[in-house]
Amino acid sequence: MISAADLSALTELLVDATCVNGVQAVVATKVLHRKRPHLIPVLDSVMVGHYGSERDVGILAGGTNDKKAKLQSLTSVLQSIQDDVSKTDAELQKLGDGLTEAGWPVSTLRIHDILVWTEKEPHGYYR
């Protein structure tokens, strides 16, 4: 679990990244997740749709350059993800340990992302 200050700094970083022309939250988080897989979740439409509102989906998909709106949406979505991950941390860690032993090291945050995506992806391709 990250501190409130770290969550705030992460949110500010993502707001700044998404203010670059053509960079949406999904692009920024996919790139940054690879650098900090224990800190930065991938915020694609499935994750944002599950943890945020329709408004958040539109804002984070590049629907605005309003920094305040992006900050509010990112704060809400990231806090919800962090709350969910912290509730299931022991189970996620156990899965991660098993995967690491099998030669597939993956962060608990990525395991969480995969599990949510599998259940919430609207077309059911992964169920």
ROPA-996348 format. One record per atom (N, C-alpha, C): x, y, z negated; residue in three letters. Coordinates in steps of 0.2 Angstrom, whole numbers, plus 5000, padded with zeros to 4 digits. Layout:
XYZALA...
//
This chain:
500449945000MET500050005000MET500450065000MET500350115004ILE500750175005ILE500450225000ILE500850274998SER500650324994SER500150374998SER499850424994ALA499450474997ALA499850525001ALA500450534999ALA500850585002ALA501150555009ALA501250485009ASP501550455015ASP500950445020ASP500350435017LEU499750425022LEU499650495025LEU499750545021SER499650615024SER500150635029SER500750615028ALA501350625033ALA501250585039ALA500950525038LEU500850485044LEU500250515048LEU499750535045THR499250565048THR499450625052THR499850665049GLU500150725052GLU500550705059GLU500950655058LEU501350635063LEU500950615069LEU500350575068LEU499950555073LEU499550605076LEU499350655072VAL499050715075VAL499550755080VAL500150765078ASP500650795082ASP500750755089ASP500850685088ALA500950645094ALA500350645099ALA499750655096THR499150655100THR499050715103THR499350765101CYS499250835104CYS499750845111CYS500150795112VAL500550795118VAL500050775124VAL500050815129ASN499550795135ASN499550725137ASN499050695137GLY498950625140GLY499050575134GLY499250585128VAL499450535123VAL498850535118VAL498550475119GLN497950465114GLN498250425108GLN497750415103ALA497950385097ALA498150315098ALA497850275103VAL498050205104VAL498750205107VAL498950245111VAL499650245114VAL500150265109VAL500050315105ALA500450335100ALA500550285095ALA500050245092THR500050195087THR500350135090THR500250115096LYS500550055099LYS501350065099LYS501550125101VAL502250135101VAL502550135094VAL502250175090LEU502550185083LEU502450125079LEU501950085080HIS501850015076HIS502449975077HIS502749975083ARG503349935085ARG503949955081ARG503950015079LYS504550045075LYS504450035067LYS503750035065ARG503650035058ARG502949985057ARG503049925059PRO502549875059PRO502149865052PRO502449885047HIS502149885040HIS501849945038HIS501849995042LEU501650065040LEU501050085045LEU501150075051ILE500750105056ILE500250055060ILE499650055059PRO499150005062PRO499050035070PRO498849985074VAL498650005081VAL497950025081VAL497850085083LEU497150115083LEU496850115090LEU496650055092ASP496350055098ASP495550065097ASP495150065102SER494450075101SER494050025097SER494349965096VAL494049915092VAL494149935085VAL494749945083MET494949965076MET494550025074MET494650085078VAL494350145077VAL493550135076VAL493250095081GLY492550085081GLY492350045074GLY492750005072HIS492549965066HIS492650015059HIS493150055059TYR493350085053TYR493150165053TYR492850185059GLY492650255060GLY491950255063GLY491850315065SER491150335068SER491250335075SER490650345079GLU490750355086GLU491050415088GLU490950465083ARG491350535084ARG492050525084ARG492350485079ASP493050465078ASP493250435084ASP492950385087VAL493150355093VAL493250405099VAL492750445100GLY492850495105GLY493450545104GLY493550565098ILE494050615096ILE494750575097ILE494750515095LEU495450485095LEU495550455102LEU495050455106ALA495150425113ALA495350485118ALA495550545115GLY495750605119GLY495250655120GLY494650645117GLY494050685118GLY494150765116GLY494650775113THR494750845110THR495550855109THR495650925109ASN496350945107ASN496350975100ASN495750975097ASP495651005090ASP496050965085ASP496550995082LYS496950965077LYS496550955071LYS496150995069LYS495750985063LYS495350925064LYS494950915069ALA494550855070ALA494950795071ALA495550795074LYS495950735074LYS496250715067LYS496350765063LEU496650755056LEU496050725052LEU495450745053GLN494950715049GLN494750645051GLN494750635058SER494650565060SER495150515058SER495850535059LEU496350495058LEU496450485050LEU496250535046THR496350525039THR495750475037THR495150485039SER494650435037SER494750365040SER494950355046VAL495150285049VAL495750255045VAL496250295044LEU496850265041LEU496750245034LEU496350285030GLN496150275023GLN495750205023GLN495250205027SER494850145027SER495250085029SER495650085033ILE496150025035ILE496550005029ILE496850055026GLN497250045020GLN496850015014GLN496250045013ASP495850015008ASP495749935009ASP495549925015ASP495349855017ASP496049805017ASP496549835019VAL497149795019VAL497349785011VAL497349835007SER497549825000SER497049774997SER496449764999LYS495949714995LYS496149644997LYS496449635003THR496549575006THR497349555006THR497749595003ASP498449595003ASP498749525002ASP498549494996ALA498749424994ALA498649375000ALA498049375002GLU497849325008GLU498249345014GLU498349405016LEU498749425022LEU499449405021LEU499749415015GLN500449395014GLN500549325014GLN500049285012LYS500149215012LYS500149185020LYS499649215024LEU499649205031LEU500349225034LEU500549285032GLY501249305035GLY501849265033GLY501849235027ASP502349195025ASP502349125029ASP501749105030GLY501649045034GLY501949055041GLY501749105044LEU501949125051LEU502749135051LEU502949165046THR503749175046THR504049115046THR503849065042GLU504149005041GLU504148965048GLU503548975051ALA503548945058ALA503848975063ALA504249035062GLY504649065067GLY504249125070GLY503749145067TRP503349195070TRP503249255065TRP503749295063PRO503749345058PRO503249405061PRO502749415057VAL502349475059VAL502149505052VAL501949575053SER501849615047SER501049595044SER500949605038THR500249595036THR499749645039THR500049705041LEU499649755044LEU499449725051LEU499849695054ARG499749665061ARG499249605061ARG499349565056ILE498849515054ILE498149535053ILE498149585049HIS497449615048HIS497149645055HIS497549675058ASP497349705065ASP497049645069ASP497449595070ILE497249535074ILE496649505072ILE496549495065LEU495949465062LEU495349515064LEU495349575062VAL494849625064VAL494649625071VAL495149625075TRP495049635082TRP494749565085TRP494949515082THR494649445084THR493849445083THR493649475077GLU492949475075GLU492549525078GLU492849585079LYS492449645081LYS492549665088LYS492949635092GLU493049645099GLU492349635102GLU492049675106PRO491349675108PRO491149615113PRO491649595117HIS491549545122HIS491549475119HIS491849465113GLY491949395110GLY492449355114GLY492949385117TYR493449345121TYR493849305116TYR493949325110TYR494449295106TYR494149245100TYR493449235101ARG493149195095ARG493049125098ARG
//
